[in-house]
């Protein structure tokens, strides 16, 4: 089992999860984080730290799509080990539906910590 990030992270990107990860397996896009499923050690400490509840185990129903998205972008985006700046409007995006389809950016992020 591994943990993955889902669309709930899009436009929220709180990054509290990054600080607790013992193996630095988070990668940053312009408006979302992903976890490298090959690097994740399945410790689960990141899951309760996410205010958006965007982190789920890869055994959760419907996770297959997210495993592949996490794997793909972990290979393209920069690795981060420290929490960066949370978007000012993150709270406004918490309950928005279809964020991945309508707002996801493939661009790499830049940690502004």
C-alpha positions as CSV (number, residue, x, y, z in Angstrom):
1,X,0.0,0.0,0.0
2,X,1.0,3.6,-0.6
3,X,-0.6,7.0,-0.1
4,X,-1.6,9.3,-3.0
5,X,-3.0,12.8,-3.4
6,X,-6.4,13.3,-5.0
7,X,-8.2,16.3,-6.7
8,X,-9.1,17.8,-3.3
9,X,-5.6,19.2,-3.3
10,X,-6.0,21.2,-6.5
11,X,-6.0,24.9,-5.7
12,X,-5.7,24.2,-1.9
13,X,-2.2,22.9,-1.7
14,X,-1.9,23.5,2.1
15,X,1.4,21.5,2.3
16,X,1.1,20.5,6.0
17,X,1.7,17.0,4.8
18,X,5.1,17.8,3.4
19,X,6.5,18.7,6.9
20,X,5.7,15.3,8.4
21,X,6.9,13.1,5.6
22,X,9.9,11.1,6.8
23,X,11.1,10.2,3.2
24,X,10.4,13.4,1.3
25,X,8.2,11.8,-1.3
26,X,6.1,14.9,-2.2
27,X,6.4,16.7,-5.5
28,X,5.0,20.2,-6.2
29,X,3.0,21.3,-9.2
30,X,1.7,24.8,-9.7
31,X,-1.6,24.1,-7.9
32,X,-1.3,20.6,-6.5
33,X,1.0,18.2,-4.7
34,X,1.6,14.5,-5.6
35,X,3.2,11.6,-3.8
36,X,5.7,9.4,-5.6
37,X,4.1,6.0,-5.0
38,X,7.5,4.3,-5.4
39,X,9.1,6.4,-2.6
40,X,6.2,6.4,-0.1
41,X,6.8,4.0,2.8
42,X,3.2,3.7,3.7
43,X,3.6,5.3,7.2
44,X,0.4,7.3,6.8
45,X,1.5,10.3,8.9
46,X,0.6,12.7,6.0
47,X,-3.0,11.6,5.7
48,X,-4.3,13.3,9.0
49,X,-2.3,16.4,8.4
50,X,-4.1,17.3,5.2
51,X,-6.9,19.9,5.9
52,X,-8.4,19.2,2.5
53,X,-8.5,15.4,3.2
54,X,-6.8,15.0,-0.2
55,X,-4.5,12.1,0.8
56,X,-5.9,8.5,0.6
57,X,-4.4,5.0,0.6
58,X,-4.1,3.5,-2.9
59,X,-6.4,0.7,-1.7
60,X,-9.4,3.1,-1.5
61,X,-12.1,2.7,-4.0
62,X,-11.5,4.7,-7.1
63,X,-7.8,5.4,-6.4
64,X,-6.4,3.8,-9.5
65,X,-6.6,7.0,-11.5
66,X,-4.9,8.9,-8.8
67,X,-2.1,6.4,-8.4
68,X,-1.2,7.0,-12.1
69,X,-1.5,10.8,-11.8
70,X,0.7,10.8,-8.8
71,X,3.3,8.6,-10.5
72,X,3.3,10.7,-13.7
73,X,3.7,14.1,-12.1
74,X,6.2,12.9,-9.4
75,X,8.4,12.2,-12.4
76,X,8.0,15.7,-13.8
77,X,7.7,18.1,-10.8
78,X,10.3,19.1,-8.3
79,X,10.7,17.3,-5.0
80,X,9.9,19.3,-1.9
81,X,10.8,18.6,1.7
82,X,9.5,21.8,3.4
83,X,6.1,23.4,3.6
84,X,5.8,26.3,1.2
85,X,3.3,29.1,1.0
86,X,-0.4,28.1,1.0
87,X,-2.4,29.9,-1.6
88,X,-4.4,32.8,0.0
89,X,-7.7,31.5,-1.4
90,X,-7.1,27.9,-0.5
91,X,-10.1,27.8,2.0
92,X,-12.4,29.0,-0.8
93,X,-11.5,25.9,-2.9
94,X,-12.1,23.3,-0.2
95,X,-15.6,22.3,-1.3
96,X,-15.4,23.0,-5.0
97,X,-16.1,19.9,-7.1
98,X,-14.4,18.8,-10.3
99,X,-11.3,20.8,-9.5
100,X,-9.0,18.4,-11.4
101,X,-10.9,18.5,-14.6
102,X,-11.5,22.3,-14.5
103,X,-8.5,23.8,-12.7
104,X,-5.6,21.4,-12.7
105,X,-2.3,22.7,-14.0
106,X,0.4,20.5,-15.4
107,X,3.1,23.1,-14.7
108,X,5.7,22.5,-12.1
109,X,5.5,24.4,-8.9
110,X,8.1,26.5,-7.2
111,X,8.4,26.2,-3.5
112,X,8.2,29.8,-2.1
113,X,9.1,29.0,1.5
